[in-house]
Amino acid sequence: MIGRLRGAVAEVGEEDALIDVMGVGYVVRCGSRTLSRLPEVGGEALLHVESHWGEQTGLTLYGFLSRDDRQAFVLLRTIQGVGPKAALAVLDVLPPAELAGAVARDDKAAVARANGVGPKLALRIVTELKGKPIHDGPIAAFHGSIPSAAPAKPSASGEAVAALMGLGVAEPAARRVVESAAIRLGEDAEPPALIKAALQELGR
């Protein structure tokens, strides 16, 4: 099975992307958050891939920009009633670290914001993900309610998002540009650097 793809972005659609790897085009299903963060056509992308085989559909590739996203997708798929489309929808509104926080707070309303996820399914997701490793960061950090206990990267991103919202930027746009900045600057980026890069992104 395919676990990772590195190649040029050939096309980006509403639900998938075509990645050209040494002349071979791979169709990869992605969530809207991932698709919006891909490089422009012709740019190089590295996607972590989860491969699924179905008798009727054959091989389907699901692509993610981080191992945490792929890990969360796999966990979500183990829950009854959560298909690939619903799992991608959850990750569109709640990246892994935020999903872990929602699970720790029993915040089923946050999960229910995902397209196609109703209150009952959101409750099942929150219940069944309790205590499971949603991402590679310290899970214990999400068991309390003290924000300072969160891992460095989510905390830095959260501070940057909050700062942008304080400047009047809408939350979805703030999260999008901060996530993009975090990818470009790396996991050790501090809030001031993230904020500066996100503001530059907004100014384009």
HELIX and SHEET records of a PDB file:
HELIX    1   1 SER A   32  ARG A   37  1                                   6    
HELIX    2   2 ARG A   67  ARG A   77  1                                  11    
HELIX    3   3 PRO A   84  VAL A   93  1                                  10    
HELIX    4   4 PRO A   96  ALA A  104  1                                   9    
HELIX    5   5 LYS A  108  VAL A  111  1                                   4    
HELIX    6   6 PRO A  119  GLU A  128  1                                  10    
HELIX    7   7 ILE A  139  PHE A  142  5                                   4    
HELIX    8   8 PRO A  147  ALA A  149  5                                   3    
HELIX    9   9 ALA A  152  GLY A  166  1                                  15    
HELIX   10  10 GLU A  171  LEU A  185  1                                  15    
HELIX   11  11 PRO A  191  LEU A  202  1                                  12    
SHEET    1   A 6 ARG A   4  VAL A  12  0                                        
SHEET    2   A 6 ASP A  16  VAL A  21 -1                                        
SHEET    3   A 6 VAL A  24  ARG A  29 -1                                        
SHEET    4   A 6 GLY A  58  PHE A  64  1                                        
SHEET    5   A 6 GLU A  44  GLY A  54 -1                                        
SHEET    6   A 6 ARG A   4  VAL A  12 -1                                        
END                                                                             
